[in-house]
Amino acid sequence: MKILQLHADYIEYEPIRKEIEAAEEAERKAYRFEDIVVLFTAVEEGDNESVVSQAATLTNEALHNLGADKILIYPYAHLSSNLAPPTTALKLIKKMAEEFKALGLKVSQAPFGWNKAFTIKVKGHPLAEQSRTIQAVSTTEPVSQAIKAEEKLISQWYIVDTEGNLTPIDKFDFTNHTQLKQLTDYEVAKSRVVHQEPPHVELMSRLGLVGYEPGSDAGNLRFYPKGRLVKALLERYVSQMVHDYGGVEVETPIMYDMKHPALSDYLNRFPARQYIVRSEDKDLFLRFSACFGQFLMAKDAQISYKHLPFRLYELTRYSFRREKSGELVGLRRLRAFTMPDCHALCIDLNQAKSEAIKRFKLSMNVLSGIGLTKDDYELALRATEDFFNENKQFIAELVRLLGKPALLEMWSERFFYFVFKWEFNFIDNLSKASALSTDQIDVENAKRYGIQYMAEDGSMRYPLILHNSPSGAIERCIYALLEKAYRIAQSGKTPTLPIWLSPTQVRFIPTAAQYIKDALSLAGKMSESCVRADVDDREETVQKRVRDAEKEWIPYIVVYGEKEAASNTLQVRDRVNRTIKQMTLEELITHIQKQTAGKPFLPLPLPTLLSQRPHFT
């Protein structure tokens, strides 16, 4: 429905002749209304009573701002080229009049279906002229063609060894490859529904990192100060690694027009569900990756073969996917997430494969720096049959780099925009697989978006595009670290976070109030040396404060009292190794700095004194 709202000193109109058979009966005479709000109204295809209710609510609010209570509904088909059938339009216009009357407004209506002559004088204030477009709220969630294709997809499954040899999954010996078997079972089942809460959910809350947000949509989480610190450090680390690799960082919008020709086509080639936002007369979707903005940016750039491979990078905070509610759980599967997204434009397939190998190594290094070794994840490969047969050595090289067999999903034809994709999958304590790092060889989107480069012979050509996230979603990295820590605890060892991600790296526990000042001074010196230290000054026993530090997974604990103050030597409890070692402050700082070398640093996210901290969980 389209409405042109005019606040008028007066309007005069006279019905001249009927334009349609369904026109209302009306007397051919002049009608005049003074000090009136005129609603020139066009009812469109698909409008319903919910649209009428929205129109009534919005107009009533506008009239309140105008201080007016008199309305003339003036049917005016010329506002739209997508009109509803006359019988529907008349029915909804009469319904609108009833809604306005129910709101206590004085309502008149010009006859429907007539050619009319009119004269109007509009008031001169800023709110005198307003227009609005109102559409029915769709109860059907738009689903991309890629999702529909994925649901019908028939795959052939194999295990690829480090020599590139294929073995059907039903003939492979998984005896020494438990996690690979779990990945295979999970992928072949194609079910993402979670029936049990994974261990990391309890840990993320108990450690004061992350919580569910009841005031938002499901899958949108709140990060408490400690969790925000961990997330920010991971964001900085991944971005630093991509910069070192050669990524050029940009920033792009989070929402795009669903009817943009390149974007709407791409939506149907990507297996993700979208959030839809209505703005004036546009339907916008919230991005599920950085592809849209980076591709539109690359389209407008002047690119030469000398620039390729060219690497565009953005850390999207946030990307959005309308995952099914039964699939949402903790940090593993979200509807709003932070995704490092790096695209590389490549001249041809040879350059793309060479670049993909570099990014494969980059991704392994990124995960290693985060705290995840090759033993913590499994490789999944996805390819068309033609691509695999023509590029066996390339695929074998990736498997050799990982150093253990991988799962291969092979398609007889291409359903998506890529011909090849790999993923590092973390297997959690419920045997569920979650993709971390990934890369794809995209053969469609350069042409779809009009991205071209000037070749050496002066011709314009379309590049191949690689889609890489060297870590996967930042939230999912935290999930993997917590699930790994739980697994370590189940084996009888001490669960922990990597020390560079520990919100507090050293805790001082003064044995009496007179040592709090000294402990604060020591913590301050550590902060100056890029070590996060705090002081537990609460009126609790030393034993309880030590136990609480253990529960918070604090790597180093120092009980500080008369002996330490006199000797300048600290009794340092190493929580992970379960040892106590005598160290000077300088030695402890150097010890921690060696473990955190090359990693970003941020200061304590909370007050240094525990007595000054609120509890978020």
C-alpha positions as CSV (number, residue, x, y, z in Angstrom):
1,M,0.0,0.0,0.0
2,K,1.3,3.4,-0.9
3,I,0.0,6.6,0.8
4,L,0.7,10.2,0.1
5,Q,-0.4,12.2,3.2
6,L,-1.1,15.9,2.7
7,H,-2.2,18.2,5.5
8,A,-4.4,20.7,3.7
9,D,-6.2,24.0,4.3
10,Y,-8.8,22.6,2.0
11,I,-9.5,20.1,-0.8
12,E,-12.3,20.3,-3.3
13,Y,-13.2,17.4,-5.7
14,E,-16.0,16.5,-8.1
15,P,-16.7,13.0,-9.4
16,I,-16.7,13.2,-13.3
17,R,-17.1,9.6,-14.6
18,K,-16.8,6.0,-13.5
19,E,-13.5,4.4,-14.6
20,I,-14.4,0.7,-13.7
21,E,-17.5,-1.3,-13.3
22,A,-16.8,-1.9,-9.6
23,A,-16.9,1.9,-8.9
24,E,-19.0,3.0,-5.9
25,E,-22.2,5.0,-6.4
26,A,-21.6,8.7,-6.0
27,E,-23.4,11.9,-6.6
28,R,-21.9,14.1,-9.3
29,K,-21.4,17.3,-7.3
30,A,-18.6,19.3,-5.7
31,Y,-17.3,18.2,-2.3
32,R,-15.2,20.5,0.0
33,F,-13.3,19.6,3.2
34,E,-11.4,22.2,5.2
35,D,-8.5,21.7,7.6
36,I,-8.2,18.1,6.6
37,V,-5.5,15.4,6.3
38,V,-5.9,13.8,2.9
39,L,-4.6,10.3,2.3
40,F,-4.1,9.6,-1.4
41,T,-4.1,5.8,-1.3
42,A,-3.2,3.0,-3.7
43,V,-3.9,-0.6,-2.6
44,E,-1.3,-2.9,-4.1
45,E,-1.2,-6.6,-5.0
46,G,-0.5,-8.7,-1.9
47,D,-2.0,-6.1,0.6
48,N,-4.2,-7.5,3.3
49,E,-5.8,-6.5,6.6
50,S,-2.5,-6.5,8.4
51,V,-1.3,-3.8,6.0
52,V,-4.5,-1.8,6.8
53,S,-3.8,-2.1,10.5
54,Q,-0.2,-0.9,10.0
55,A,-1.5,2.0,7.9
56,A,-4.0,3.0,10.6
57,T,-1.4,2.9,13.4
58,L,1.2,4.9,11.5
59,T,-1.3,7.5,10.3
60,N,-2.8,7.9,13.8
61,E,0.7,8.6,15.1
62,A,1.3,11.2,12.3
63,L,-2.0,12.9,13.1
64,H,-1.1,13.1,16.8
65,N,2.0,14.9,15.8
66,L,0.0,17.2,13.6
67,G,-2.7,17.9,16.2
68,A,-5.3,16.8,13.6
69,D,-8.3,14.4,13.8
70,K,-10.0,14.7,10.4
71,I,-9.1,12.4,7.5
72,L,-10.2,12.1,3.9
73,I,-9.3,8.7,2.3
74,Y,-8.8,9.5,-1.4
75,P,-8.4,6.4,-3.6
76,Y,-5.6,7.2,-6.0
77,A,-4.4,4.4,-8.3
78,H,-1.7,6.5,-9.9
79,L,0.7,6.0,-6.9
80,S,1.5,2.4,-8.0
81,S,1.8,0.2,-11.1
82,N,1.2,-2.9,-9.0
83,L,-2.4,-2.5,-8.1
84,A,-4.6,-5.0,-6.3
85,P,-7.9,-6.1,-8.0
86,P,-10.6,-3.5,-7.6
87,T,-12.8,-5.6,-5.4
88,T,-9.9,-6.2,-3.0
89,A,-8.8,-2.6,-3.0
90,L,-12.3,-1.3,-2.2
91,K,-12.7,-3.9,0.6
92,L,-9.4,-2.8,2.2
93,I,-10.2,0.9,1.8
94,K,-13.5,0.4,3.6
95,K,-11.6,-1.6,6.2
96,M,-9.2,1.3,6.6
97,A,-12.1,3.7,7.2
98,E,-13.4,1.4,10.0
99,E,-10.0,1.2,11.6
100,F,-9.7,5.0,11.7
101,K,-13.2,5.4,13.1
102,A,-12.3,2.9,15.8
103,L,-9.4,5.1,16.7
104,G,-11.8,8.0,17.3
105,L,-10.9,9.9,14.1
106,K,-13.4,11.8,11.9
107,V,-13.3,9.9,8.5
108,S,-14.5,10.7,5.1
109,Q,-13.9,8.8,1.8
110,A,-13.8,10.0,-1.8
111,P,-15.7,7.5,-4.1
112,F,-13.7,4.6,-5.3
113,G,-13.3,3.9,-9.1
114,W,-14.1,7.4,-10.4
115,N,-12.2,9.9,-12.4
116,K,-12.3,13.1,-10.3
117,A,-11.3,16.7,-10.7
118,F,-9.8,18.2,-7.5
119,T,-8.1,21.3,-6.1
120,I,-6.1,21.2,-3.0
121,K,-4.2,23.7,-0.9
122,V,-1.5,22.1,1.3
123,K,-0.3,23.8,4.5
124,G,3.3,25.1,4.5
125,H,4.7,23.4,7.6
126,P,7.5,20.7,7.5
127,L,5.2,17.8,8.3
128,A,2.4,18.8,5.8
129,E,3.6,16.4,3.1
130,Q,4.5,12.8,3.9
131,S,4.6,9.5,2.0
132,R,4.8,5.9,3.2
133,T,4.9,2.4,1.7
134,I,3.5,-0.4,3.8
135,Q,3.9,-4.1,2.8
136,A,2.4,-7.3,4.2
137,V,4.8,-9.0,6.6
138,S,5.7,-12.3,5.0
139,T,5.3,-15.4,7.2
140,T,7.5,-17.4,4.9
141,E,11.2,-17.1,5.4
142,P,13.1,-16.7,2.1
143,V,15.2,-19.7,1.4
144,S,18.0,-19.7,-1.1
145,Q,18.1,-22.1,-4.0
146,A,21.5,-23.3,-2.6
147,I,19.8,-24.5,0.6
148,K,17.2,-26.3,-1.4
149,A,19.9,-27.9,-3.6
150,E,21.9,-28.8,-0.5
151,E,18.9,-30.7,1.0
152,K,18.6,-32.7,-2.2
153,L,22.3,-33.1,-2.7
154,I,23.6,-36.6,-3.4
155,S,27.2,-37.0,-2.4
156,Q,29.9,-39.7,-2.8
157,W,32.1,-40.0,0.3
158,Y,35.7,-41.0,0.5
159,I,38.8,-40.9,2.7
160,V,41.9,-39.3,1.0
161,D,45.3,-40.4,2.3
162,T,48.5,-38.3,2.2
163,E,49.3,-39.8,-1.2
164,G,46.0,-38.7,-2.7
165,N,44.5,-42.2,-2.8
166,L,40.8,-42.6,-2.4
167,T,39.0,-45.2,-0.2
168,P,35.2,-45.3,0.1
169,I,34.2,-44.6,3.7
170,D,32.6,-48.0,4.2
171,K,36.0,-49.7,3.4
172,F,38.3,-47.4,5.3
173,D,39.9,-48.6,8.6
174,F,39.1,-45.9,11.2
175,T,40.8,-47.8,14.0
176,N,43.5,-45.1,14.6
177,H,41.3,-42.2,13.4
178,T,38.5,-41.8,15.9
179,Q,37.9,-38.1,15.2
180,L,37.9,-38.6,11.5
181,K,35.2,-41.3,12.0
182,Q,33.2,-38.9,14.1
183,L,33.5,-36.2,11.4
184,T,32.4,-38.7,8.7
185,D,29.4,-39.9,10.6
186,Y,28.3,-36.3,11.3
187,E,28.7,-35.1,7.7
188,V,27.0,-38.1,6.1
189,A,24.0,-37.8,8.5
190,K,23.6,-34.1,7.5
191,S,21.8,-33.3,10.7
192,R,22.8,-30.2,12.7
193,V,20.2,-30.5,15.4
194,V,21.6,-30.6,19.0
195,H,19.7,-32.7,21.6
196,Q,22.1,-32.1,24.5
197,E,24.0,-29.1,25.9
198,P,27.7,-29.3,25.1
199,P,30.1,-28.8,28.1
200,H,31.4,-25.4,26.9
201,V,28.1,-23.7,27.6
202,E,28.5,-24.3,31.4
203,L,32.1,-23.2,31.2
204,M,31.5,-20.0,29.3
205,S,29.0,-19.0,32.0
206,R,31.0,-20.2,35.0
207,L,34.2,-18.5,33.8
208,G,32.2,-15.2,33.4
209,L,32.9,-15.0,29.6
210,V,29.6,-15.2,27.7
211,G,25.9,-15.5,28.4
212,Y,22.7,-15.8,26.5
213,E,20.8,-12.6,25.8
214,P,17.1,-12.9,26.5
215,G,16.4,-9.4,25.2
216,S,17.6,-10.4,21.7
217,D,16.9,-13.0,19.1
218,A,18.2,-16.5,19.9
219,G,21.8,-17.0,18.8
220,N,22.8,-13.4,19.7
221,L,25.0,-13.5,22.8
222,R,26.3,-11.1,25.4
223,F,30.0,-11.0,26.2
224,Y,31.0,-10.0,29.7
225,P,34.2,-8.1,30.3
226,K,36.4,-11.2,30.5
227,G,34.7,-12.7,27.4
228,R,35.1,-9.4,25.5
229,L,38.8,-9.4,26.3
230,V,39.3,-12.9,25.0
231,K,37.3,-12.2,21.9
232,A,39.1,-8.9,21.2
233,L,42.5,-10.6,21.6
234,L,41.5,-13.3,19.1
235,E,40.2,-10.6,16.7
236,R,43.5,-8.7,16.9
237,Y,45.6,-11.9,16.5
238,V,43.8,-13.2,13.5
239,S,43.9,-9.7,11.8
240,Q,47.6,-9.4,12.6
241,M,48.2,-12.8,10.9
242,V,46.2,-11.8,7.8
243,H,48.0,-8.5,7.6
244,D,51.4,-10.3,7.7
245,Y,50.1,-12.6,4.9
246,G,49.3,-9.5,2.8
247,G,45.6,-8.9,3.4
248,V,44.4,-5.4,2.7
249,E,41.8,-4.4,5.4
250,V,38.5,-2.7,4.4
251,E,35.1,-2.1,6.0
252,T,31.8,-2.6,4.3
253,P,28.1,-2.3,5.3
254,I,26.2,-5.0,7.2
255,M,23.0,-4.8,5.0
256,Y,22.3,-4.9,1.3
257,D,19.4,-4.6,-1.1
258,M,17.7,-8.0,-1.8
259,K,16.8,-6.8,-5.3
260,H,20.3,-5.8,-6.3
261,P,20.8,-8.0,-9.4
262,A,24.2,-9.4,-8.4
263,L,23.3,-9.8,-4.8
264,S,19.9,-11.5,-5.3
265,D,21.6,-14.0,-7.6
266,Y,24.4,-14.7,-5.1
267,L,21.9,-15.2,-2.3
268,N,20.5,-18.1,-4.2
269,R,23.9,-19.6,-4.6
270,F,24.9,-19.5,-0.9
271,P,23.5,-22.1,1.6
272,A,22.4,-19.6,4.3
273,R,19.2,-18.2,5.6
274,Q,18.9,-14.4,6.0
275,Y,17.6,-11.8,8.4
276,I,15.4,-9.4,6.4
277,V,15.1,-5.7,7.3
278,R,12.4,-3.4,5.9
279,S,13.5,0.2,5.1
280,E,11.0,2.5,3.3
281,D,10.4,0.7,0.0
282,K,13.3,-1.8,0.2
283,D,13.9,-5.2,1.6
284,L,17.4,-5.4,2.9
285,F,19.2,-8.5,4.2
286,L,21.9,-8.6,6.9
287,R,25.1,-9.9,5.5
288,F,26.2,-13.5,6.3
289,S,29.8,-12.8,5.1
290,A,32.0,-9.9,3.8
291,C,31.6,-11.2,0.2
292,F,29.0,-8.6,-0.8
293,G,30.8,-5.5,0.2
294,Q,34.2,-6.7,-0.9
295,F,32.9,-7.8,-4.3
296,L,31.1,-4.5,-4.9
297,M,34.3,-2.7,-3.9
298,A,36.5,-4.9,-6.2
299,K,34.0,-4.2,-9.1
300,D,34.7,-0.5,-8.9
301,A,38.5,-0.9,-8.6
302,Q,41.0,-0.7,-11.4
303,I,42.9,-3.9,-11.3
304,S,45.9,-5.1,-13.3
305,Y,47.3,-8.6,-13.6
306,K,50.4,-7.1,-11.9
307,H,48.2,-6.7,-8.7
308,L,47.1,-10.3,-8.5
309,P,46.8,-12.2,-6.3
310,F,45.1,-9.3,-4.5
311,R,43.8,-10.0,-1.0
312,L,40.9,-8.1,0.5
313,Y,40.2,-8.6,4.2
314,E,37.5,-7.6,6.7
315,L,36.7,-8.7,10.2
316,T,32.9,-8.7,10.2
317,R,31.4,-7.8,13.5
318,Y,28.8,-9.0,12.8
319,S,27.7,-11.5,10.2
320,F,24.2,-12.9,10.4
321,R,22.6,-16.2,9.5
322,R,19.1,-17.3,10.4
323,E,20.2,-20.7,11.6
324,K,17.3,-23.1,12.6
325,S,16.5,-22.7,16.3
326,G,17.1,-26.4,17.0
327,E,20.7,-26.0,15.7
328,L,21.6,-23.1,17.9
329,V,23.7,-23.8,21.0
330,G,26.2,-21.7,23.0
331,L,29.2,-20.5,21.0
332,R,29.1,-23.3,18.5
333,R,26.3,-22.2,16.3
334,L,25.0,-18.6,16.4
335,R,22.9,-16.2,14.4
336,A,25.2,-13.3,14.9
337,F,29.0,-13.9,14.8
338,T,32.4,-12.3,14.1
339,M,34.0,-13.7,10.9
340,P,37.5,-12.9,9.6
341,D,36.9,-12.9,5.8
342,C,39.7,-12.7,3.3
343,H,39.2,-12.9,-0.4
344,A,42.0,-13.3,-3.0
345,L,41.5,-12.4,-6.6
346,C,43.6,-14.7,-8.8
347,I,44.6,-14.7,-12.5
348,D,43.8,-18.3,-13.2
349,L,43.5,-21.8,-11.6
350,N,47.3,-22.3,-11.2
351,Q,47.6,-19.1,-9.3
352,A,44.5,-19.9,-7.3
353,K,45.9,-23.3,-6.3
354,S,49.2,-21.8,-5.3
355,E,47.5,-19.1,-3.2
356,A,45.2,-21.7,-1.7
357,I,48.2,-23.6,-0.4
358,K,49.6,-20.4,1.2
359,R,46.2,-19.8,2.9
360,F,46.1,-23.5,4.0
361,K,49.4,-23.0,5.8
362,L,48.2,-19.6,7.2
363,S,45.1,-21.2,8.6
364,M,47.1,-24.0,10.3
365,N,49.5,-21.3,11.8
366,V,46.5,-19.2,13.0
367,L,44.9,-22.2,14.8
368,S,48.2,-23.2,16.3
369,G,48.7,-19.7,17.7
370,I,45.2,-19.7,19.1
371,G,45.9,-23.0,20.9
372,L,44.6,-25.7,18.6
373,T,47.0,-28.3,17.2
374,K,46.5,-30.6,14.2
375,D,45.3,-33.2,16.7
376,D,42.4,-31.0,17.6
377,Y,40.7,-30.8,14.1
378,E,40.1,-32.9,11.0
379,L,40.2,-31.9,7.3
380,A,37.1,-32.1,5.1
381,L,37.4,-31.6,1.4
382,R,34.5,-30.9,-1.0
383,A,34.9,-31.0,-4.8
384,T,33.1,-31.7,-8.1
385,E,34.2,-34.9,-9.7
386,D,35.8,-33.1,-12.6
387,F,37.8,-30.8,-10.4
388,F,39.1,-33.7,-8.3
389,N,40.1,-35.7,-11.3
390,E,41.9,-32.8,-12.9
391,N,43.7,-31.6,-9.7
392,K,44.6,-34.7,-7.7
393,Q,48.1,-33.5,-6.9
394,F,46.9,-30.2,-5.5
395,I,44.4,-32.0,-3.2
396,A,47.0,-34.5,-2.2
397,E,49.4,-31.7,-1.3
398,L,46.8,-30.2,1.1
399,V,46.4,-33.6,2.8
400,R,50.2,-34.0,3.1
401,L,50.5,-30.6,4.7
402,L,48.1,-31.7,7.4
403,G,49.8,-35.1,7.7
404,K,46.8,-37.3,8.2
405,P,43.9,-38.6,6.1
406,A,40.9,-36.4,5.2
407,L,37.2,-36.7,4.4
408,L,36.2,-36.0,0.8
409,E,32.7,-35.2,-0.3
410,M,32.4,-35.5,-4.1
411,W,29.6,-34.2,-6.3
412,S,28.8,-35.3,-9.8
413,E,27.9,-31.7,-10.8
414,R,28.4,-28.2,-9.3
415,F,25.5,-27.0,-7.2
416,F,27.2,-23.9,-5.6
417,Y,29.4,-21.1,-6.9
418,F,32.6,-23.0,-5.9
419,V,34.2,-26.1,-7.5
420,F,36.4,-26.8,-4.4
421,K,36.3,-26.2,-0.7
422,W,38.2,-27.3,2.4
423,E,37.5,-27.0,6.1
424,F,39.2,-27.7,9.3
425,N,36.6,-29.2,11.6
426,F,36.7,-29.3,15.4
427,I,35.0,-32.4,16.9
428,D,33.5,-31.5,20.3
429,N,32.6,-33.7,23.3
430,L,29.2,-34.6,21.8
431,S,30.9,-35.8,18.6
432,K,29.5,-32.8,16.7
433,A,31.8,-31.3,14.0
434,S,32.1,-27.5,13.6
435,A,34.0,-25.9,10.8
436,L,36.8,-23.5,11.8
437,S,39.2,-22.4,9.0
438,T,37.9,-22.7,5.4
439,D,38.7,-21.7,1.8
440,Q,36.8,-22.0,-1.5
441,I,37.7,-21.7,-5.2
442,D,34.9,-19.5,-6.6
443,V,34.3,-19.7,-10.4
444,E,31.1,-17.6,-10.6
445,N,31.1,-14.4,-8.7
446,A,33.7,-12.4,-10.6
447,K,31.4,-12.5,-13.6
448,R,28.3,-12.1,-11.5
449,Y,29.6,-8.9,-9.9
450,G,31.5,-7.6,-13.0
451,I,34.9,-7.9,-11.3
452,Q,37.6,-7.7,-14.0
453,Y,41.3,-7.2,-14.3
454,M,43.5,-6.0,-17.2
455,A,45.5,-8.9,-18.5
456,E,49.1,-8.6,-19.9
457,D,47.7,-8.4,-23.5
458,G,45.4,-5.5,-22.6
459,S,42.2,-7.5,-22.5
460,M,39.8,-7.5,-19.6
461,R,39.3,-10.8,-17.9
462,Y,37.4,-12.2,-14.9
463,P,39.6,-13.5,-12.0
464,L,39.0,-16.5,-9.8
465,I,38.1,-15.7,-6.2
466,L,39.2,-17.5,-3.1
467,H,37.1,-17.2,0.0
468,N,39.2,-17.8,3.2
469,S,38.5,-17.5,6.9
470,P,41.8,-18.4,8.5
471,S,40.2,-19.1,11.9
472,G,36.5,-19.4,11.2
473,A,34.1,-17.4,13.5
474,I,35.9,-15.9,16.5
475,E,33.1,-17.2,18.8
476,R,33.6,-20.7,17.5
477,C,37.3,-20.5,18.3
478,I,36.4,-19.8,22.0
479,Y,34.0,-22.7,21.8
480,A,36.8,-25.0,20.6
481,L,39.2,-23.9,23.3
482,L,36.6,-24.5,26.0
483,E,35.6,-27.9,24.6
484,K,39.3,-28.8,24.4
485,A,39.8,-27.7,28.0
486,Y,36.9,-29.8,29.2
487,R,38.3,-32.8,27.3
488,I,41.7,-32.2,29.1
489,A,39.9,-32.1,32.5
490,Q,38.1,-35.4,31.7
491,S,41.5,-37.0,31.2
492,G,42.6,-36.0,34.7
493,K,44.7,-33.0,33.7
494,T,44.3,-29.3,34.4
495,P,41.9,-27.4,32.1
496,T,43.1,-23.9,31.0
497,L,43.1,-21.3,28.4
498,P,46.3,-20.3,26.5
499,I,48.1,-17.8,28.8
500,W,47.9,-15.0,26.3
501,L,44.1,-15.3,26.4
502,S,43.8,-15.7,30.2
503,P,41.9,-12.6,31.4
504,T,44.1,-12.6,34.6
505,Q,47.5,-14.1,34.1
506,V,48.8,-13.6,37.7
507,R,46.8,-13.2,40.9
508,F,48.3,-11.8,44.1
509,I,46.7,-12.9,47.3
510,P,47.8,-10.7,50.3
511,T,47.8,-12.6,53.6
512,A,46.8,-9.5,55.5
513,A,45.4,-6.0,54.8
514,Q,48.9,-4.3,55.3
515,Y,50.2,-6.2,52.2
516,I,47.5,-5.0,49.8
517,K,49.4,-1.9,48.9
518,D,52.6,-3.9,48.0
519,A,50.5,-6.4,46.0
520,L,48.9,-3.5,44.0
521,S,52.4,-2.1,43.3
522,L,53.6,-5.5,42.0
523,A,50.5,-5.8,39.8
524,G,51.1,-2.3,38.5
525,K,54.7,-3.2,37.5
526,M,53.4,-6.3,35.7
527,S,50.8,-4.3,33.8
528,E,53.6,-1.9,32.6
529,S,55.4,-5.0,31.3
530,C,52.2,-6.2,29.4
531,V,51.2,-8.8,32.0
532,R,47.6,-8.8,33.4
533,A,47.7,-9.1,37.2
534,D,45.1,-8.5,39.8
535,V,44.8,-8.5,43.6
536,D,42.3,-10.5,45.7
537,D,41.8,-8.2,48.6
538,R,38.5,-9.8,49.7
539,E,38.0,-10.7,53.4
540,E,38.2,-14.4,52.8
541,T,40.6,-17.0,54.0
542,V,43.8,-17.5,52.0
543,Q,42.7,-21.0,51.2
544,K,39.4,-19.9,49.8
545,R,41.0,-17.2,47.7
546,V,43.5,-19.7,46.3
547,R,40.6,-22.1,45.4
548,D,38.7,-19.3,43.7
549,A,41.7,-18.5,41.6
550,E,42.0,-22.1,40.6
551,K,38.3,-22.1,39.6
552,E,38.9,-19.1,37.4
553,W,41.8,-20.9,35.6
554,I,44.3,-18.3,36.6
555,P,47.7,-19.6,35.4
556,Y,50.0,-18.2,38.2
557,I,49.0,-17.5,41.8
558,V,51.2,-15.7,44.3
559,V,50.3,-15.6,48.0
560,Y,52.0,-12.5,49.3
561,G,52.8,-11.9,53.0
562,E,55.6,-11.1,55.5
563,K,58.1,-13.5,54.0
564,E,57.7,-12.3,50.4
565,A,57.8,-8.6,51.5
566,A,61.1,-9.2,53.3
567,S,62.8,-11.3,50.7
568,N,61.6,-9.8,47.4
569,T,61.1,-13.4,46.3
570,L,57.7,-14.8,45.3
571,Q,56.3,-18.3,45.8
572,V,54.7,-18.7,42.4
573,R,52.0,-21.5,42.1
574,D,52.0,-22.8,38.5
575,R,48.4,-24.0,38.2
576,V,48.8,-26.2,35.1
577,N,52.0,-27.9,36.1
578,R,50.9,-28.0,39.8
579,T,54.3,-26.8,41.1
580,I,55.5,-24.0,43.3
581,K,58.6,-22.2,42.3
582,Q,60.6,-19.3,43.8
583,M,60.9,-16.4,41.4
584,T,61.6,-12.7,41.5
585,L,59.0,-10.4,40.0
586,E,61.3,-9.8,37.0
587,E,61.8,-13.6,36.4
588,L,58.0,-14.2,36.5
589,I,57.4,-11.3,34.0
590,T,60.1,-12.7,31.7
591,H,58.6,-16.2,32.0
592,I,55.2,-15.0,31.0
593,Q,56.5,-12.7,28.2
594,K,58.2,-15.7,26.6
595,Q,54.9,-17.6,26.5
596,T,53.0,-14.7,25.0
597,A,55.6,-13.5,22.5
598,G,54.1,-12.4,19.2
599,K,50.6,-12.2,20.6
600,P,48.5,-9.1,21.1
601,F,48.1,-7.6,24.6
602,L,45.2,-5.8,26.3
603,P,45.0,-4.7,29.9
604,L,42.8,-6.1,32.6
605,P,39.1,-5.8,31.7
606,L,38.0,-5.3,35.3
607,P,39.3,-3.3,38.4
608,T,42.6,-4.6,39.8
609,L,41.0,-5.2,43.2
610,L,38.5,-8.0,43.3
611,S,36.5,-6.2,46.0
612,Q,35.6,-3.6,43.4
613,R,34.3,-6.0,40.8
614,P,30.6,-6.7,40.2
615,H,29.5,-10.3,39.4
616,F,28.1,-10.7,35.9
617,T,27.0,-14.3,36.2
